[in-house]
Amino acid sequence: MRKLKMGMIGGGKNAFIGAVHRIAANMDGLIELHCGAFSSNPELSLESGKELGLTQDKCYESYTQMIETEAKLSPEERMDFVSIVTPNHAHFAPAMLALENGFHVVLDKPMTLTLAEAKLLEQKVKETGLYLCLTHTYAGYPMVKQARKMVAENDFGTIRKIMVEYPQGWLSTDFENAGNKQAAWRTDPSKSGISGCMGDIGTHAAHLAEYISGLKITQICADINTVVNNRRLDDDGNVLLKFDNGANGILVASQIAAGEENSLKIKVYGEKGGLEWHQMEPNTLIVKWLDAPAQLYRTGNGYLSPIAAFSTRIPSGHPEGYLEAFGNLYKNFALTLQSKLEDKEPTANMLDFPTVADGVRGMAFIENVIASGKSTQKWTEFKI
């Protein structure tokens, strides 16, 4: 099977996440960069594309030009899918245009600017039968998949309690007014949407809680804060959660936790035991038992589940982290798409990547948590 051809929207020179996507897509030899509209500035798009080794005719001035031009080519000549790595406000329009023109989509989270836009994308995916992969990176870690498998197999009994936190410290000052482009758009409502911290990292925490537990959030009680003076969006929050099996939970997300880097961690407790995973020590899963000593599960060992092994590239003791987890999302998406092109059924392992449905729940989380934060009511229903 030939390599899949990827078109990229955004991710030009000096863009952090575009380079991450390209590394991840290239990791397993399944995908090649075929074309791109790397910037809203046509000159920068051309310059970026040339630096990435593309010919001038594959460096487009806009995403509309790229999608419409590629759509006119034969299946052998055109791109197979589009990877969209722009700020939030520039997700919906190119994703919808790509789907309308028959292209599968890989899209950064949060999926759109509003829940209404997310629902429109979900409807279009259902209409077209195309795939949309949402890059909730942390679902790609082998030990996260091991944790999910153990919960699904009822190793811990009924889940009772979920505690997830994502503290960062990089926005402890008004970094957005010091020339930092990442901080500027993430704190700008016109580009980021109605939420800053909860949209940026709170959605990761919520997705991880649902992904590992297999449960859905049904009610929330949110305390949402903007700590840095004159900031236009939230930079800190605490959320109480209720899940659809009766379990309760706590979600903390903060970008003003001075001294923290990307300290995402989760604890899940059932009747018979629980688990703990830290993103900054990703190769280790701590498994705790009610009536036995705690255990350390480590990436790359033969005692792990097949789904964890499927997501592991190198022997135990060699660190696998953020880039490899990102690569697992692209690998699964690519294998699923290749199966479709060959009229084969993708396996459950291949299909294990976040989809448009996760994107809708992510946008619902943002809108519900901000509404709850403004409400005087203690608990509010999680509405989609």
Disulfide bonds with the S-S distance in Angstrom:
none
